[in-house]
Amino acid sequence: MMRFVSTLNDVPPYEPGARIEDVCARYGLDDVVKLASNEFPLPPFDEVRAVIVAALGDLNRYPDGHCRELRAALAERYAHDAGGVVVGNGSCELLLLLGEVMLEGGDEVVFADPSFLLYRGLCMRRGAHPVAVPLRELTHDLEAMLSAIGRRTRMVIVCNPNNPTGTYLPANELEAFVEQVPEDVLVVVDEAYNEFVDADDWQDTLTLVGRHENVVLLRTFSKIYGLCGLRVGYGLCSAPV
């Protein structure tokens, strides 16, 4: 009998949201409104469609594995060093890659609960221990998360705004939190939904990366840009990371 990686034994299979076609077939419906996957309800902009169509003639060529054009555009957009911009197949891949470079068996990852399901999964894939800190009034309990950091903690994940509760942390609270995290612990700020926040006390957190080498911001084109089918996520970090 084949032997698989033992750390995967306890990882439950991921069950994505049911396809619209499958739900319609099961219940005899013509159409349904799908909310389970937080997909953008409108089709891509015409300009995006035109770019995709124009690129079809290049499908016989491998893409640039370094994503240099996109990284350069993101670097210009955020006035950030291109050496600190990384692109992946959605921000999910970047989370998993961070797990590969940061986590070994027995290490710990601190995150809020409930939050994005992948955080627990990336721990289990690496043989690390998930340290789930309950939310307080539907938002991150930053004091409790700081208290949960121990000798084996290698990563802290903050989902801001939080998925699924939709609550957010103001920039001053997040920075005060980061300043108390040990410098050898990576702070991953998952900002998949940051463009949806219009509160007065919401500020761009990119300045955290400039002041703290152990901070990584993860963002995506899947949500407000409505391009989840393209699977494009990106990270903003220090060049060493």
Contacts in CASP RR format, 6 or more apart in sequence:
PFRMAT RR
TARGET T0000
AUTHOR 0000-0000-0000
METHOD contacts of the structure
MODEL  1
MMRFVSTLNDVPPYEPGARIEDVCARYGLDDVVKLASNEFPLPPFDEVRA
VIVAALGDLNRYPDGHCRELRAALAERYAHDAGGVVVGNGSCELLLLLGE
VMLEGGDEVVFADPSFLLYRGLCMRRGAHPVAVPLRELTHDLEAMLSAIG
RRTRMVIVCNPNNPTGTYLPANELEAFVEQVPEDVLVVVDEAYNEFVDAD
DWQDTLTLVGRHENVVLLRTFSKIYGLCGLRVGYGLCSAPV
7 105 0 8 1.000
7 124 0 8 1.000
7 125 0 8 1.000
7 126 0 8 1.000
7 127 0 8 1.000
8 124 0 8 1.000
8 125 0 8 1.000
10 124 0 8 1.000
11 121 0 8 1.000
11 124 0 8 1.000
11 125 0 8 1.000
14 117 0 8 1.000
16 37 0 8 1.000
17 34 0 8 1.000
17 36 0 8 1.000
17 37 0 8 1.000
18 36 0 8 1.000
20 31 0 8 1.000
20 32 0 8 1.000
20 34 0 8 1.000
23 29 0 8 1.000
23 32 0 8 1.000
23 34 0 8 1.000
24 30 0 8 1.000
24 31 0 8 1.000
24 32 0 8 1.000
37 228 0 8 1.000
38 163 0 8 1.000
38 223 0 8 1.000
39 226 0 8 1.000
39 228 0 8 1.000
40 222 0 8 1.000
40 223 0 8 1.000
40 224 0 8 1.000
40 225 0 8 1.000
40 226 0 8 1.000
40 228 0 8 1.000
42 226 0 8 1.000
44 52 0 8 1.000
44 226 0 8 1.000
44 227 0 8 1.000
48 227 0 8 1.000
67 87 0 8 1.000
67 88 0 8 1.000
70 87 0 8 1.000
70 232 0 8 1.000
70 234 0 8 1.000
71 82 0 8 1.000
71 83 0 8 1.000
71 85 0 8 1.000
71 86 0 8 1.000
71 87 0 8 1.000
71 234 0 8 1.000
72 82 0 8 1.000
74 80 0 8 1.000
74 82 0 8 1.000
74 85 0 8 1.000
74 87 0 8 1.000
74 234 0 8 1.000
74 236 0 8 1.000
75 81 0 8 1.000
75 82 0 8 1.000
75 83 0 8 1.000
75 84 0 8 1.000
75 85 0 8 1.000
78 85 0 8 1.000
78 206 0 8 1.000
78 236 0 8 1.000
80 206 0 8 1.000
80 209 0 8 1.000
80 236 0 8 1.000
81 239 0 8 1.000
83 239 0 8 1.000
84 235 0 8 1.000
84 236 0 8 1.000
84 237 0 8 1.000
84 238 0 8 1.000
84 239 0 8 1.000
84 241 0 8 1.000
85 234 0 8 1.000
85 235 0 8 1.000
85 236 0 8 1.000
86 94 0 8 1.000
86 234 0 8 1.000
86 235 0 8 1.000
86 237 0 8 1.000
87 232 0 8 1.000
87 233 0 8 1.000
87 234 0 8 1.000
87 235 0 8 1.000
88 94 0 8 1.000
88 97 0 8 1.000
88 231 0 8 1.000
88 232 0 8 1.000
88 233 0 8 1.000
88 234 0 8 1.000
89 231 0 8 1.000
89 232 0 8 1.000
89 233 0 8 1.000
90 220 0 8 1.000
90 221 0 8 1.000
90 222 0 8 1.000
90 231 0 8 1.000
90 232 0 8 1.000
90 233 0 8 1.000
91 190 0 8 1.000
91 192 0 8 1.000
91 218 0 8 1.000
91 219 0 8 1.000
91 220 0 8 1.000
91 222 0 8 1.000
91 233 0 8 1.000
91 234 0 8 1.000
91 235 0 8 1.000
92 118 0 8 1.000
93 231 0 8 1.000
93 233 0 8 1.000
94 218 0 8 1.000
94 233 0 8 1.000
94 234 0 8 1.000
94 235 0 8 1.000
95 118 0 8 1.000
95 119 0 8 1.000
95 122 0 8 1.000
95 157 0 8 1.000
95 188 0 8 1.000
95 190 0 8 1.000
95 218 0 8 1.000
96 118 0 8 1.000
96 122 0 8 1.000
96 125 0 8 1.000
98 122 0 8 1.000
98 155 0 8 1.000
98 186 0 8 1.000
98 188 0 8 1.000
98 216 0 8 1.000
99 122 0 8 1.000
99 125 0 8 1.000
99 126 0 8 1.000
99 128 0 8 1.000
99 155 0 8 1.000
100 126 0 8 1.000
102 154 0 8 1.000
102 155 0 8 1.000
102 186 0 8 1.000
103 109 0 8 1.000
103 122 0 8 1.000
103 123 0 8 1.000
103 126 0 8 1.000
103 127 0 8 1.000
103 128 0 8 1.000
103 154 0 8 1.000
103 155 0 8 1.000
104 126 0 8 1.000
104 127 0 8 1.000
104 128 0 8 1.000
104 154 0 8 1.000
105 126 0 8 1.000
105 127 0 8 1.000
105 128 0 8 1.000
106 127 0 8 1.000
106 128 0 8 1.000
106 129 0 8 1.000
106 152 0 8 1.000
107 126 0 8 1.000
107 127 0 8 1.000
107 128 0 8 1.000
107 129 0 8 1.000
107 152 0 8 1.000
107 153 0 8 1.000
107 154 0 8 1.000
107 155 0 8 1.000
108 128 0 8 1.000
108 129 0 8 1.000
108 130 0 8 1.000
108 131 0 8 1.000
108 150 0 8 1.000
108 152 0 8 1.000
108 153 0 8 1.000
108 154 0 8 1.000
109 119 0 8 1.000
109 122 0 8 1.000
109 123 0 8 1.000
109 128 0 8 1.000
109 129 0 8 1.000
109 130 0 8 1.000
109 131 0 8 1.000
109 153 0 8 1.000
109 154 0 8 1.000
109 155 0 8 1.000
109 156 0 8 1.000
109 157 0 8 1.000
110 131 0 8 1.000
110 133 0 8 1.000
110 145 0 8 1.000
110 148 0 8 1.000
110 149 0 8 1.000
110 153 0 8 1.000
110 155 0 8 1.000
110 156 0 8 1.000
110 157 0 8 1.000
111 119 0 8 1.000
111 120 0 8 1.000
111 130 0 8 1.000
111 131 0 8 1.000
111 132 0 8 1.000
111 133 0 8 1.000
111 145 0 8 1.000
111 156 0 8 1.000
111 157 0 8 1.000
111 158 0 8 1.000
111 159 0 8 1.000
112 132 0 8 1.000
112 133 0 8 1.000
112 134 0 8 1.000
112 135 0 8 1.000
112 140 0 8 1.000
112 141 0 8 1.000
112 145 0 8 1.000
112 158 0 8 1.000
112 159 0 8 1.000
112 162 0 8 1.000
113 132 0 8 1.000
113 133 0 8 1.000
113 134 0 8 1.000
113 135 0 8 1.000
114 135 0 8 1.000
114 164 0 8 1.000
114 165 0 8 1.000
115 135 0 8 1.000
115 157 0 8 1.000
115 159 0 8 1.000
115 162 0 8 1.000
115 163 0 8 1.000
115 164 0 8 1.000
116 159 0 8 1.000
116 163 0 8 1.000
116 190 0 8 1.000
119 130 0 8 1.000
119 157 0 8 1.000
119 159 0 8 1.000
120 130 0 8 1.000
120 132 0 8 1.000
121 130 0 8 1.000
122 128 0 8 1.000
123 129 0 8 1.000
123 130 0 8 1.000
124 130 0 8 1.000
128 154 0 8 1.000
129 152 0 8 1.000
131 148 0 8 1.000
131 153 0 8 1.000
133 140 0 8 1.000
133 141 0 8 1.000
133 144 0 8 1.000
133 145 0 8 1.000
133 148 0 8 1.000
134 141 0 8 1.000
134 144 0 8 1.000
135 141 0 8 1.000
135 162 0 8 1.000
135 165 0 8 1.000
135 167 0 8 1.000
136 144 0 8 1.000
138 162 0 8 1.000
138 165 0 8 1.000
138 166 0 8 1.000
138 167 0 8 1.000
139 162 0 8 1.000
139 165 0 8 1.000
139 167 0 8 1.000
139 168 0 8 1.000
139 169 0 8 1.000
140 158 0 8 1.000
140 159 0 8 1.000
140 160 0 8 1.000
140 162 0 8 1.000
140 167 0 8 1.000
140 169 0 8 1.000
142 169 0 8 1.000
142 173 0 8 1.000
142 176 0 8 1.000
142 177 0 8 1.000
145 156 0 8 1.000
145 158 0 8 1.000
145 177 0 8 1.000
146 177 0 8 1.000
146 180 0 8 1.000
146 181 0 8 1.000
149 156 0 8 1.000
149 181 0 8 1.000
149 182 0 8 1.000
149 185 0 8 1.000
153 182 0 8 1.000
153 185 0 8 1.000
154 185 0 8 1.000
154 186 0 8 1.000
155 185 0 8 1.000
155 186 0 8 1.000
155 187 0 8 1.000
155 188 0 8 1.000
156 181 0 8 1.000
156 185 0 8 1.000
156 186 0 8 1.000
156 187 0 8 1.000
156 188 0 8 1.000
157 188 0 8 1.000
157 190 0 8 1.000
158 169 0 8 1.000
158 174 0 8 1.000
158 177 0 8 1.000
158 187 0 8 1.000
158 188 0 8 1.000
158 189 0 8 1.000
158 190 0 8 1.000
159 190 0 8 1.000
159 192 0 8 1.000
160 168 0 8 1.000
160 169 0 8 1.000
160 174 0 8 1.000
160 189 0 8 1.000
160 190 0 8 1.000
160 191 0 8 1.000
160 194 0 8 1.000
160 205 0 8 1.000
161 167 0 8 1.000
161 168 0 8 1.000
161 191 0 8 1.000
161 193 0 8 1.000
161 194 0 8 1.000
161 196 0 8 1.000
161 197 0 8 1.000
162 168 0 8 1.000
163 190 0 8 1.000
163 192 0 8 1.000
163 193 0 8 1.000
166 193 0 8 1.000
168 197 0 8 1.000
168 199 0 8 1.000
168 202 0 8 1.000
169 177 0 8 1.000
170 199 0 8 1.000
170 201 0 8 1.000
170 202 0 8 1.000
170 203 0 8 1.000
171 201 0 8 1.000
171 202 0 8 1.000
171 203 0 8 1.000
171 204 0 8 1.000
171 205 0 8 1.000
172 201 0 8 1.000
174 189 0 8 1.000
174 205 0 8 1.000
174 208 0 8 1.000
175 208 0 8 1.000
178 187 0 8 1.000
178 208 0 8 1.000
178 212 0 8 1.000
178 215 0 8 1.000
179 212 0 8 1.000
181 187 0 8 1.000
181 214 0 8 1.000
183 213 0 8 1.000
183 214 0 8 1.000
184 214 0 8 1.000
185 214 0 8 1.000
186 214 0 8 1.000
186 215 0 8 1.000
186 216 0 8 1.000
186 241 0 8 1.000
187 212 0 8 1.000
187 214 0 8 1.000
187 215 0 8 1.000
187 216 0 8 1.000
188 216 0 8 1.000
188 218 0 8 1.000
189 205 0 8 1.000
189 208 0 8 1.000
189 215 0 8 1.000
189 216 0 8 1.000
189 217 0 8 1.000
189 218 0 8 1.000
190 218 0 8 1.000
191 205 0 8 1.000
191 217 0 8 1.000
191 218 0 8 1.000
191 219 0 8 1.000
192 218 0 8 1.000
192 219 0 8 1.000
192 220 0 8 1.000
192 222 0 8 1.000
192 223 0 8 1.000
193 223 0 8 1.000
193 224 0 8 1.000
194 205 0 8 1.000
194 219 0 8 1.000
195 223 0 8 1.000
195 224 0 8 1.000
196 223 0 8 1.000
196 224 0 8 1.000
205 217 0 8 1.000
206 217 0 8 1.000
206 236 0 8 1.000
208 215 0 8 1.000
208 217 0 8 1.000
209 215 0 8 1.000
209 216 0 8 1.000
209 217 0 8 1.000
209 236 0 8 1.000
209 237 0 8 1.000
209 238 0 8 1.000
210 238 0 8 1.000
213 238 0 8 1.000
213 240 0 8 1.000
213 241 0 8 1.000
214 241 0 8 1.000
215 237 0 8 1.000
215 238 0 8 1.000
216 235 0 8 1.000
216 236 0 8 1.000
216 237 0 8 1.000
216 241 0 8 1.000
217 235 0 8 1.000
217 236 0 8 1.000
217 237 0 8 1.000
218 233 0 8 1.000
218 234 0 8 1.000
218 235 0 8 1.000
219 233 0 8 1.000
219 234 0 8 1.000
219 235 0 8 1.000
219 236 0 8 1.000
220 232 0 8 1.000
220 233 0 8 1.000
220 234 0 8 1.000
221 227 0 8 1.000
221 228 0 8 1.000
221 230 0 8 1.000
221 232 0 8 1.000
221 233 0 8 1.000
221 234 0 8 1.000
222 228 0 8 1.000
222 229 0 8 1.000
222 231 0 8 1.000
222 232 0 8 1.000
222 233 0 8 1.000
END
